[in-house]
Amino acid sequence: MAAAVMALGSFQLPRAASADVFPEFAPTQVQIQTEAPGPSAAEVEQLITVPLEQDLLNGVAWLDEITSESAPGLSSVDLVFGPGTDEQKARQAVQERLVQVGGLPQVGKPPVMIQHVLPITKAQDPASVAVEDTTDKRLRIGDVASVVEDHQPLIGDVTLSDGPGITLVIEKYPDANTREVTHAVEEAMTSLQPGLSGITVDTHVYRPASFVDTALDNVGLWALVAVTAVSALLGLYFLSWRVALISLVSITLAEIAALWALYLRGSSFNMMVLAGLTIAPGAVIDDMSSDSTASRDSSGARTGHPTNAARWPTSWSTPRRRYGSPPSSPR
C-alpha cells in the first residue's frame, strides 16, 4: 500500500498539481481600464476617471477601497473588495454599473464626448510657441525639439533592441494553474503565427512558469538529498540498517500523503507550502527517534541485557586500604 501511494504520488502529483510562486494573499480586486486616445492626463482625469470613480462605481456592493490613476490616453480604476468576497459576484456588481457608462469614449475608438478645437493645424504651429520670451532671448519649441506630425503613443508600444514592438500582457485568474495558463498562451500564439507574417513573437519576455519549474526541480532535488542524508544519519546513530530504511520510507510516505491531501483539497503548491513540508519531517524524525529509543529500552528489559545506555556505571567505588603494619614478605 505504501509503495503504491509513493509511486502514484511521485508520478501524478508533479503533472496534475497546480503550482505557483506565492499564495494568493491579496483581496478580491477588479480593475477597469478605459482607453481614450488624444486627451492629456488632466483631461482623462476630469472627463473619464472622476465620473467613473465618483458617479458610477462609488457604492458598489462589498466595496472596501477604490483608487484611480490617469495617464495620457488611459484611465485606470482599481476596486478592492472586502475579505471573502467572491470574484464572480464582484465582477458582476461592477459590470452592472458599467452598463450605464454609454457616454464615455469606447475602447479603441476616437473619443465621443471629447472634442478639441485648437488653433494648431500643422506641425509648424506648435514649433513657433515660445518657451522663453525675454528682452534678451526668445526661445521657441522648434529651437529645442523636432516637431513632426504623427499619432499619439499607442498603448502597448515598446522599443526593443532591434526596433519598435508591441507588448501583450495576459493576466491569469486567481488560483489558476500558472504552468497550464502559460502553455495555453504559447499554444495560442503559435496557432496565430501563420497570420503574423513578418512579425517575430517572443513568449519568453516574462514567463512565470519557467521560474516555477526551476524552483520545483530544485526543491525536489534538495528534498531527496535531505531525506537520504537524514535516513543515513539515523541508521548510523542506531547502528541499524532497518532504522535507516524505515526512516526513508516513513519520511517519504508522510510527505507524499501531505501533498495528496493538499491536492485533493484543491490547494496550489507554492513556496510557503513547500517550506512547511520541508520543516514537517522534523516531527516525523523526532517520533521515530523516541519510538526507537523506547523499543531498545523495553527490549533490553525483557531479555535481561541492558542497552548501551544502561551499561554505563552510574557510580564508582574504590577499594578500601587497610592501615597498620605492612604485610610480611613471603619467605
FENBEL-V132569 format. One record per residue. N is the residue number from 1. RES is the residue in three letters. PHI is phi in whole degrees, -180 to 180 (NA if undefined). NEAR is the number of other C-alpha atoms within 12 Angstrom. D_CENTER is the distance of its C-alpha to the mean C-alpha in whole Angstrom. Layout:
n:res:phi:near:d_center
N:RES:PHI:NEAR:D_CENTER
N:RES:PHI:NEAR:D_CENTER
This chain:
n:res:phi:near:d_center
1:MET:NA:10:35
2:ALA:-63:18:32
3:ALA:-65:15:32
4:ALA:-66:14:32
5:VAL:-63:22:29
6:MET:-66:25:27
7:ALA:-68:18:28
8:LEU:-66:20:27
9:GLY:-66:28:23
10:SER:-66:23:23
11:PHE:-88:15:24
12:GLN:-94:18:22
13:LEU:-59:27:19
14:PRO:-63:24:17
15:ARG:-92:17:18
16:ALA:-100:23:18
17:ALA:-72:30:15
18:SER:-82:34:12
19:ALA:-129:40:9
20:ASP:-149:34:5
21:VAL:-77:30:3
22:PHE:-128:23:3
23:PRO:-72:22:6
24:GLU:-85:20:8
25:PHE:-92:13:10
26:ALA:-69:17:11
27:PRO:-71:23:15
28:THR:-65:28:16
29:GLN:-133:32:17
30:VAL:-130:36:19
31:GLN:-115:27:20
32:ILE:-117:29:23
33:GLN:-118:28:24
34:THR:-124:34:28
35:GLU:-91:32:29
36:ALA:-144:37:33
37:PRO:-60:29:34
38:GLY:119:28:37
39:PRO:-68:29:36
40:SER:-79:23:35
41:ALA:-64:22:32
42:ALA:-65:19:35
43:GLU:-69:26:37
44:VAL:-63:34:33
45:GLU:-62:27:33
46:GLN:-76:23:36
47:LEU:-96:30:37
48:ILE:-123:42:33
49:THR:-66:38:31
50:VAL:-64:25:33
51:PRO:-60:25:35
52:LEU:-65:40:31
53:GLU:-72:33:30
54:GLN:-93:20:33
55:ASP:-97:17:35
56:LEU:-94:26:33
57:LEU:-96:37:30
58:ASN:-70:26:31
59:GLY:93:19:31
60:VAL:-64:29:29
61:ALA:-58:23:29
62:TRP:65:28:26
63:LEU:-74:28:25
64:ASP:-107:23:24
65:GLU:-154:24:24
66:ILE:-136:28:24
67:THR:-132:25:24
68:SER:-146:29:25
69:GLU:-149:27:25
70:SER:-119:30:28
71:ALA:-132:27:28
72:PRO:-57:26:31
73:GLY:82:37:31
74:LEU:-149:36:28
75:SER:-118:37:27
76:SER:-130:28:24
77:VAL:-122:33:24
78:ASP:-108:28:21
79:LEU:-116:33:21
80:VAL:-109:31:20
81:PHE:-101:30:21
82:GLY:-66:21:22
83:PRO:-60:17:20
84:GLY:84:18:20
85:THR:-72:22:21
86:ASP:-69:21:21
87:GLU:-64:25:19
88:GLN:-67:17:22
89:LYS:-67:20:24
90:ALA:-64:29:23
91:ARG:-64:26:23
92:GLN:-67:18:26
93:ALA:-63:25:28
94:VAL:-71:33:27
95:GLN:-64:20:28
96:GLU:-63:16:31
97:ARG:-73:24:32
98:LEU:-72:24:31
99:VAL:-62:15:34
100:GLN:-86:15:36
101:VAL:-98:24:35
102:GLY:-66:17:37
103:GLY:-83:17:39
104:LEU:-84:28:36
105:PRO:-61:29:35
106:GLN:-78:21:34
107:VAL:-66:20:31
108:GLY:80:17:32
109:LYS:-121:16:36
110:PRO:-60:19:38
111:PRO:-59:26:38
112:VAL:-94:22:40
113:MET:-96:19:41
114:ILE:-110:23:41
115:GLN:-124:15:44
116:HIS:-95:15:45
117:VAL:-121:7:48
118:LEU:-119:9:49
119:PRO:-77:11:51
120:ILE:-91:14:49
121:THR:-121:13:50
122:LYS:-144:14:50
123:ALA:-65:19:48
124:GLN:-73:19:51
125:ASP:-67:18:51
126:PRO:-69:22:48
127:ALA:-67:22:49
128:SER:-92:22:52
129:VAL:-71:21:50
130:ALA:-78:17:51
131:VAL:-92:17:48
132:GLU:-137:16:51
133:ASP:-132:13:55
134:THR:-126:10:57
135:THR:-69:7:61
136:ASP:-91:7:60
137:LYS:-149:10:57
138:ARG:-127:16:56
139:LEU:-117:18:52
140:ARG:-110:21:51
141:ILE:-63:21:47
142:GLY:-65:20:49
143:ASP:-80:17:50
144:VAL:-115:15:46
145:ALA:-149:16:44
146:SER:-95:15:45
147:VAL:-101:18:45
148:VAL:-130:16:44
149:GLU:-91:14:44
150:ASP:-160:11:41
151:HIS:-88:11:38
152:GLN:-68:16:35
153:PRO:-60:20:32
154:LEU:-82:21:30
155:ILE:-70:25:26
156:GLY:102:15:24
157:ASP:-71:15:27
158:VAL:-137:15:26
159:THR:-110:13:28
160:LEU:-95:13:27
161:SER:-67:7:29
162:ASP:-110:8:31
163:GLY:138:11:32
164:PRO:-71:15:30
165:GLY:-156:18:28
166:ILE:-131:19:25
167:THR:-102:20:22
168:LEU:-111:18:20
169:VAL:-103:15:17
170:ILE:-121:17:15
171:GLU:-105:17:13
172:LYS:-91:17:12
173:TYR:-71:16:13
174:PRO:-56:23:11
175:ASP:68:27:10
176:ALA:-77:22:11
177:ASN:-74:29:11
178:THR:-62:33:9
179:ARG:-69:31:12
180:GLU:-66:26:15
181:VAL:-63:24:14
182:THR:-62:29:14
183:HIS:-65:19:17
184:ALA:-66:18:19
185:VAL:-65:25:18
186:GLU:-64:21:20
187:GLU:-65:15:23
188:ALA:-66:15:23
189:MET:-67:22:24
190:THR:-66:17:26
191:SER:-69:13:28
192:LEU:-85:15:29
193:GLN:-59:16:30
194:PRO:-60:13:33
195:GLY:-91:12:34
196:LEU:-116:12:32
197:SER:-65:9:35
198:GLY:84:8:35
199:ILE:-116:15:31
200:THR:-96:20:28
201:VAL:-103:24:25
202:ASP:-117:18:22
203:THR:-94:23:19
204:HIS:-111:17:17
205:VAL:-64:14:17
206:TYR:-141:15:13
207:ARG:-130:24:12
208:PRO:-61:26:8
209:ALA:-62:27:10
210:SER:-65:22:12
211:PHE:-66:22:10
212:VAL:-64:27:8
213:ASP:-63:26:12
214:THR:-64:19:13
215:ALA:-64:23:11
216:LEU:-66:29:13
217:ASP:-64:16:16
218:ASN:-65:16:16
219:VAL:-64:24:15
220:GLY:-63:23:18
221:LEU:-65:14:20
222:TRP:-69:17:20
223:ALA:-66:26:21
224:LEU:-64:21:24
225:VAL:-65:17:25
226:ALA:-66:22:25
227:VAL:-64:34:26
228:THR:-64:23:29
229:ALA:-66:19:30
230:VAL:-64:31:30
231:SER:-63:33:32
232:ALA:-66:23:34
233:LEU:-65:22:35
234:LEU:-65:28:36
235:GLY:-63:24:38
236:LEU:-68:17:40
237:TYR:-67:17:40
238:PHE:-93:26:42
239:LEU:55:16:43
240:SER:-150:18:43
241:TRP:-74:17:41
242:ARG:-66:19:41
243:VAL:-63:29:38
244:ALA:-63:28:36
245:LEU:-67:24:36
246:ILE:-64:28:35
247:SER:-64:36:33
248:LEU:-62:32:31
249:VAL:-68:30:31
250:SER:-66:30:30
251:ILE:-66:37:27
252:THR:-64:36:26
253:LEU:-66:27:27
254:ALA:-65:28:25
255:GLU:-66:36:22
256:ILE:-67:34:22
257:ALA:-64:27:24
258:ALA:-65:27:21
259:LEU:-64:36:18
260:TRP:-64:27:21
261:ALA:-62:18:21
262:LEU:-66:23:17
263:TYR:-66:23:18
264:LEU:-69:17:21
265:ARG:-83:13:19
266:GLY:81:17:17
267:SER:-81:23:14
268:SER:-91:33:10
269:PHE:-86:40:10
270:ASN:-139:29:7
271:MET:-63:24:8
272:MET:-70:19:10
273:VAL:-65:26:12
274:LEU:-67:31:13
275:ALA:-65:21:14
276:GLY:-65:17:16
277:LEU:-69:27:17
278:THR:-73:28:18
279:ILE:-80:18:20
280:ALA:-58:23:22
281:PRO:-58:30:24
282:GLY:-59:21:26
283:ALA:-68:18:27
284:VAL:-65:27:29
285:ILE:-64:29:30
286:ASP:-64:18:32
287:ASP:-65:17:33
288:MET:-65:28:35
289:SER:-66:25:36
290:SER:-66:16:38
291:ASP:-65:19:39
292:SER:-67:25:40
293:THR:-65:22:42
294:ALA:-65:16:44
295:SER:-66:17:45
296:ARG:-67:25:47
297:ASP:-66:21:48
298:SER:-68:17:50
299:SER:-65:17:51
300:GLY:-67:18:53
301:ALA:-69:14:54
302:ARG:-72:12:55
303:THR:-86:11:57
304:GLY:84:13:59
305:HIS:-106:15:57
306:PRO:-66:17:55
307:THR:-74:20:51
308:ASN:-57:15:51
309:ALA:-69:15:50
310:ALA:-84:16:53
311:ARG:-83:13:55
312:TRP:-67:10:55
313:PRO:-71:10:58
314:THR:-95:8:57
315:SER:-147:7:60
316:TRP:-124:7:63
317:SER:-130:7:67
318:THR:-113:6:69
319:PRO:-65:6:73
320:ARG:-79:6:76
321:ARG:-108:7:78
322:ARG:-88:8:82
323:TYR:-105:7:84
324:GLY:157:7:88
325:SER:-71:7:90
326:PRO:-66:8:88
327:PRO:-64:8:89
328:SER:-71:7:92
329:SER:-75:6:92
330:PRO:-66:4:92
331:ARG:-97:3:96
